[in-house]
Structures are given as C-alpha cells and as structure tokens.
Amino acid sequence: MTSATQQDTNGLSVSHLDFAIAEVDGRRVPSTAIQRQKHKTIRVSANRWDVGGRIIRVKMLRDFLKFGLGKTAAEIDRYCDNAASLFFARVNAYLRLTYLTNFEMSLQLNVVGIFLHAPGGERFVAQFIECGGVTTLLDILSMSSVSDGDKFVALNHLKSIAERGWNYSRVINEQDGASIAVAYMLGTATEPGQVLISSLVVELASNDSRYRLAIIEQLLDATSATNPFAQLAAASAAHQLLVTSEDGVEPQTILRKAAVAAANLAATKLRKLERMAFELLTEVRRIQDGNLAIAQSLAEAIIDVGICDTTEFDELYAQASPGTENSTLNLDEEYEAHKAEMQRRAAAAHLLARHVEDVYTARDEEAINVLQSEETLLDVLSCMASKDMETKKAANSVLQALYEYARVTTQEVLKKLAGAEFFDNWVANSSGGSSFFEKMPEEHKETINRIHHEQRALMRPPTR
C-alpha cells in the first residue's frame, strides 16, 4: 500500500491525497479520471446540442422534460453532471431565436419552467433574467399567433419570478410588464388567464412600491372594457391593492378613478360586477377623503359630455351614405358607444343617490358641500333631460335623496335654478316614477332642457 493510501486509512480527507479512489461500474479508478470522464460527457452533450439540428434538440428537450418534472435544482444539476447552467443557457438562447416562429413553443416553455420553478433554483431565475428571458415572455404575451395555453404558461413563469421578491418584480415592471399583462387581459385572455393576470399584477404592485399607483390606475381604467370577465378581474385586483393601502391614505386621482370604475361595473347590470362596484366604493370610503372623491367623481360622471341624443341618431341614419363618415357602419359603432355612455351615466346617478345617505351618515362636511352645491344640482337637472328614462329616474332619485337629508338647502337651490313652480311640481309628483316625467308640464320640460343645453355648452362641443 502506498503512503497516500496509508494516510487515508489514518483518517486524512481525500482532498489531502494525490488522488482519491472511487468505485465506478465496479472498478476502482482515480477521481481525476472520473472528473475527466464527466467533463467529456458534458462536452459531448454540449457538442450534440450545438451541432445538432431541430430534431436532435427537440429530442433532448423532451428527454429532459420527462426527467425534470418536480425535480429540485440539486437533482437537475446531478442529472446534467453539474452543468445545468450551461444547458439552461442553450435552452434560453434557443427560445429567443425561435419564439417569433412559434416553433415548439409549448415544449420550450415547459422546459424553462422546470428550471424556474425548481426548489432551490434561484440561480436559474437570475440566469434567466440576465439572458433576457423576461423580455421574451412579455413578447410572447403580445403575439397573436401564440395560443392562450402557451401564454398561460408564460404568465405562470412571470408570476413565479415576481414572487421571488421586489428586485425580481422590478425587472418585470421596468419592462412595462403590468401594462402588457393588462392589455392581454382585456384582449383574448381566457377566464383562468385573467385570474392569473390579476394575481400577477397584484404581486408586481405589492412588491414594488415605485410602480404600485401606476398599476392601480391601469386596473381601474380597465374596468371600462366590454369584456365582463376582464372587468371583474381588473376590479378585484384593484380592490385587493386598495385594501392593503398603507395608513389608509391614497392620492385623490386613485380614489376618483375608483369611483368611476364602480360606475363602469354597475352599468353592466351583472350581479357579480354590481357587487364588486359596491365593494370598491366601500373600500374607497374607508380611505381618507374617500367620501369627497366619490361625490366629486360621480357628480361629474352623470354629465352629458356631448354625445348625440337618440333622436339625433335617427336623423343621421336617414342621411347615411355608404363609404362616408356618416356610413351606417360608423353610425352603428357610434350608437353603441352612445348607449354604453348612457348606461354609465344612469349607473353613476344610482350610485350617487346611494352615496348621499353614506355622506350624511358620516357627516363628511366637504362631501356634503359638494353634493349641495349648485354645480352638482345643475348636473342632476341636466341628467333629468336625458332621452333615456333610466337616466331620468336615476337623476330624480339623487334629488329625492338630497331632499330627504337636506330639505331646506335643496329647496333653496332648486328654486333658484329651476324656479318655484318647477320645485312645487317636483315635490308633489316626483315619487310617481316615470309617470312624473310623462306628465311633466311643457314649461318645466323646457326648463330642464335649457339647463341641459347650458351645461353641455360648458363642456366640450358635441362630436357632431
């Protein structure tokens, strides 16, 4: 026996030996030989990937996918002979080269996921970011040629990265990740995809305070979409972020946008969205100056900003010419926008009527002053001149709520704006619902129409 092996038997570690003895396939060989064999295996595998074509690379990816599901970073490293990072670098590069052609997108994204989701694989996540992987995933979300299933996997990878902490979320936010995700949510995202996007943007906003307010604004603006699933997902995410606001303080712009978002949700008349609208307003009221923001925003939301009345559309349809600005197709689109706007105004008025009780119960003087102001009552009277009966009745409910809680002030302002005769007729008959408007004297109709046109003149000019 050599002196080295004698020393080994005396308890010295193998690192102090000139070479170690190990068992390989039943043979005793030096560790240096083992290392040379491993390096040769790594070189062979890398060379096979580098010189191989699509068929060979796809086979290597599939073989790895079969092995790697549910494996830890340490297990992946052992499988790759401690060269997992080298293999992952090649996988990332190949994905960046081929994702625009949609080649084996599902396979490549699933292989990437093995590395990103592996327990103890923080170094793989850092490597993925350094290789531009986040940019690739965001590009995939923007591509119309990629399936919703593959986009769902890409979203899942982004969420996994964001959950690692604020510095990882910052990388996604700096590349406008939240905006891209919300845009996809409003477009073709499936319902499960919208739920995943909602949780992703909440993670991005919660982890990175620098982008939090911008993300909340994007979510609130998204409630104006025509997709009810997207509206619900966006509102739920915004509500969750407002619930977790620090010290119960938020900028007025956020609070006012939240009130408008509630009107957008209530206008759909879908039960889930209406419930979310009330939850959103409840959360805003909890925040400092929330009552004031709601009163101001809903009072502005009921204003007719110049969209044509239905009778004006009838005249335009009669004069429609194909291929021109006044074509039937263009008028159809504009009429749908007009209907949506009327529904939003009616919803805002209903919410404002309910908000009156909350404001007076809370004795919020600033909000009370807004509700009792001439400007607000002018907007309500203008709303009563709408051609839409639902909007008329909603505006009337605002006046009734104000009269119940501030009878003297409401009486004085209404008499000043519309005259004593209008006020007396309104007090006597306003509880009659739609019949009140049907039986309204012509001079009183002319009064609210005059107020309506004066208010419109203060806003932007009509579109036509």
N, C-alpha and C positions, 0 to 999 in steps of 0.2 A: 504493500500500500504506500502511496506517495505521501510526502509530508503534508501536502494540501488536504488530502482526504483524511489524514490523521488529525489535522487541525479541526476538520469538520466534525469528526467524531468527538472531539473535545469541546464542542459547543459553539464554535465560531460561526457567525452568519455566513451565508453563501456569498454575500457581497464582498467578503474578505478573501475569497478563493480566486485563483486564477480562472477557474471555470467551474460551473456547477454541473451536477449530474442529475438528469431527469429521465422519466420514463416516457417514451414516445412510441406508440404502436408496439409496446412490449420490448423495445430496445433501449438501452442506456446510452444517451448521447449527450454531449456538452450543450449548455444553454446557449452558447454563442451560435451553435448550429441551428438551434430552434429559432432564434431571432432571425438568422439569415433565411430560414425557410418561410417565416412569417412575412418578412419583407418581400420575398419572392412572390408569395401568394398575393400580397397587396399590389405589387407591380403588375402581376398577371391580370388581376381583376380590373385595375385601372386601365391597363392597356386594352383589355377586352372591351371596356366601355368606350374608350377613346377612338379605337379603330373600327368598332362595330357600327353597323347601320341601325335603322329604326327597329328592325325585327329583333336584333340582339338586345338592344337597350330596353325594349318593351318587355322582353322575357326576363331580363334582370330585375326590372321594376316589379313585375308580377311575382317573381320568386321572393323578392324582399317583402312584398306586401303580405304574402302568405305567412312569412315568419314573424313580421314585425308587429302585428296587431296586438295591442295590450302590453307590449314589452317596455321595460324601463330603459333609460338611457344607458345604464351599465350593460344590460343584456344586448342592446343594439351594438354597443362598442365591441363586446366579445365576439358577436357574430361577424362583425367587419374587421376582426383582427386589430382592434384599437385604431382603425382608420375610418370610423363612421363619419367624421367631419369631412374627409376627402370625398367620400361617396355622396354626402349631402350637398357638398359644393357642386358636384357634377349634376345632381338632380335639379338644384336651383337654377343652374345655368341652362339646362335643357328646357325647363319650364319657361324661362324668359325668352328663349329662342322660338318656342313653338306655340305659346298660348294664343297668339294672334291668328293662327291657323286652326285653332281648336283641336289639335292633334292629341288624342288620348288624354283629354283634359281630366276626366274622372280619375283615371289611374294615377296620373301625376299628382293631382291634388290630394289623393288618399295617401300616397307615399309621403308627401310633405307633411301630412297630418300626423303620421307615425312619429316623426321627429319632434314636431311642435308640441304634441300632446303627451310625449313620453315623460313619466315622472322622473324628476332629476335632470331634465333636458334643457335647463336654462341656457347653456352654451349653444345649443342648437337654435334657440329662439334668437339669441344675439347674432349668430351667424346668418340666420335667415334675413334679419333686418339689414345687416351690413351688405348682403348680396342684393339688396333692392327688392326683397320678396314682398314687402308691404305694398309697394307701388304696383307690382304685378297683380296682387289680389284685388286692389282697388280698380285697376284697369279691367279685370275680369267682370267686376260688378257693373261696369259701364258698357259692356259689349252685348249687343242684341243677339249675336249668334251663339252665345253660351246659354246652356239650358238652366232653368231655375234650380234644378238639383245640384249642378256644379256651383252655381252662385251661393246656394245654401251652405255648401261645404266651405267655400271661400269666406263667407260670413262667420262660420264657426271658427275658422282659423284666426280671423281678426279678433274675435271675442276672446279666444284663448290668449292671444298676445296682449290685449288690453288688460286682462285680468292679472297680468304679471306685476302691474304697478304703474305709478304715474309716469315714469320715464318711458315706458313702452306705449302708454296711451298717448303721450305727447308726440311720439313718432307718427302715429296714425293721424292725430289732429293736425299736425303741421302739413300733412299732405291732403288736407281737406276731406279726411275720411268720413266724418259725420255727414257732411253735405252730400257726398256720393252715396252713402248708405240711405239717407232720407230720400234722395231722388229716386233710387231704385225702389224704395218702399212705396212711393207714390205712383210708380210706373207699373211694372209687371210682376212684382213680388207676390208670391203665394201667401196665404194667411200664416202658415208656420214661419215663412221667411220674414213677414212683417213683425211677428212676435220676437224673432231673433234679433232683428234690426233694432227694435225697441230696447231690448236688454243691452245690446252693444252700445248704443248711443248714451244710455244711462251710465254705463261703465265708463265711457270716454269722458263724460261730463263730470262724474263724481270723482274720478281720479285726477283730473286736470282742471284746476280752478280757473286757469287762464282762458279756457275755451268754454266754460260752463254756460255763461249767459248767452253766448252766440248760439250754442246748441239748443238751449231752451227756446230761443226766438225762432230757430228753424223748425222746431217741432210744433210750436204754436201756429206758425204760418202754414204748416202742412195740413192743418185742420180745415182749410178752405178747399181741399181736394174733393173730387167727386167719388172717390173710392171709400166706402164706409169702413172697410177693414183697415185701410191706411189711416183714416181719420181717428179711429179708435186707438190704434197702436201709437200714433203720434201723441194724442191727448193723454194716454196712460203714462207714457214716458215723461211728458212734461209735468204731469201731476205728481209723479214719483219724485222728480227733481225738486219741485216746489215744496213738497212735504219735508224734504231734508235740508231746506234752506237754513243757513246759519243765522241764529239770533232773530229769526222771523223778519228779516229785512230783505227786500228785493227792490231793484230800480222800478220807477213808475212805468217805464216803457214795457217792462216784462209784465207787470200787473195789468196794464191796459190791453196788451196783446192777449193775455189770458182771458179777459172778459169778452173780447171779440171772438176768440176761439170758442168760448162757450156758446155764443150766438150761432156760430157756424155749425156746431154739433146739434144744438136744439132745432135748427132749421130742417134737419133731415127727418125729424119726427120718428126716428128709430129709437126704441126703448133704451137699448144699451147706450147709445150716444147721448140721449137726453139725460140719462142718469150720470154719465160722465161729465156732462156740462154742469150739472148741479154740484158734483164733487169738486170740479175745478173751481167754481165760484166760492164754494165753502172754504177751500184752501186759501184762495186769494183774500177772503175776509179775515182770515187768521193773521195775515201778514200786515205789518204796519202800513197804514194809509190804503189798505185794500178796498174798503168801502168807497172811498173817494175815487179810486181808479175805476171801479166798476160803474159807478154813477156817471162819470165823465164819458167812459167808453161806450156804454150802452146808449146814452143820450145822443152821442154822435152817430152811432150805428143805425139809428132809426131815420136819419136824414136822407131824403131823396137827393142823390148827387147828380141828377140829370139824366138818368136812364129814361127812355121813352115810355109813355103810358101805353096801355094795350090798344086804345083807340088809335093812337098814332101809328102803331104797327099795322093795324087793319088798312089804313090809308097807304102805307108803304108797300104792303103786299099787292094792293091793287095796281100800283105803279111799277112793280118789279119787272126788270128786264134781264134775261139770261146773259151771263158773262160780264155783268157790270157790278159796280159796288153795291147796287140795290138788288142783286140777284136773289132769287128765293132761297138758295142755299145759305148765302150770307145772312139773310134775314132770319132764317131758322136758327142759326148759331147765336145771333144776337138776341133773339126772342128767348132762347133757353137761358142765356146769361141774365136777361131781364127777370125771368121767373125766379131764378135762383136768388137774385138780389132781393126781390120782393119777399121771398120766404125768409131770407136772413133778417130783413127789417122787421117782419112780423115776430120772429123768434126773439129778436133783441127787445122789442117792446114788451113781450110777455115776461121776459126775464127782468126787465126794468120795473115792471109792476110788482113782481115778487120782491125785488130788491128794496123797494120803498119801505116795506114792513121791517126788513132787517136793519135798514139805516136808522129808522126812528126808534126801533127797539134798542139799538146800540147807542143811541143819542150821539151819533157822529155829526158834530156841528158842520164840519167842512162839507161832508157829503150832503147833508140836509140843505145847505145853502145852494149847492149845485142843482139839486132836484127842484127847489123852489124858485130858481132863477127864471127870469123872463126868457132867456135863451132856450132853456130846456122846454118850457111850456110852448114856446113858438115851434120848436121841433116836433112836439107831440101833436099840436094842432095841424101842422103841415102833414104829418103822417096820417091824420084822420081824413085828409083829402085824397088819399090813395084810391085807385080804381079797384084795389083788391080788398074784399070785405074782411078777410082775416086780419089784414094790416090795420084796417079801420077799427075793428073790435079790440085789437091788442092795444092800440093807442088810447082808446077810450078807457081800457082797464087801468092804464097808467094814471089818467086823470082821476078816476074813481079812487085809486089808492092814495093819491096825493090829497084829495079832498077829505078822505077819511081821517088821515093823520095830521093834516094841516089845513083845516077847513077855512079859516079866516084868510090866511095868506093866499091860498089857491083861489078863493073867491075874488080877492082884490086883483090878482094878476090876470085872471081870466076876463074879468070885466074890463080891465084896461086894454087887453089885447084884442078881444073879440066883441066886446060890448055887453051891456047889461041884459039885453033881450036874449042874446045867444046863451049867456050863463043861466038865465032863468029857465029857458027851454031845456038846456042840458041837464040841470038839476031835476027837472020834472020828468024827463023821459029817457035819460041815459041808461037806466037799468033795463031798458027794453031790448038790448042787444042789437041785432041787425035791423029790427023794425025802427029803431031810433033814427038810423041813417036814411032809411027808406021814407020816413015821414017828416024828415027834417025840412023846415021851410026853405024856399029857394034863396031867400036873402041870407040865411045862415050858411047854406052851401057856398054861396058866393063869398062869404066872409072867410071860410076856411080855405077856399080855393085861392083867394087873394093872398092869404098868409102863405099858402103853399108856394105860389109863384114868386113871392118876395123872398122866401127862404132859398128857393132854387137859384134865384139871381145872385144870392150871396155866395153860393158855391160855384164850382167850375161850370162853364157853359155846357148845355146839352150836347150829346155826341152827334145829334142830327139837327 
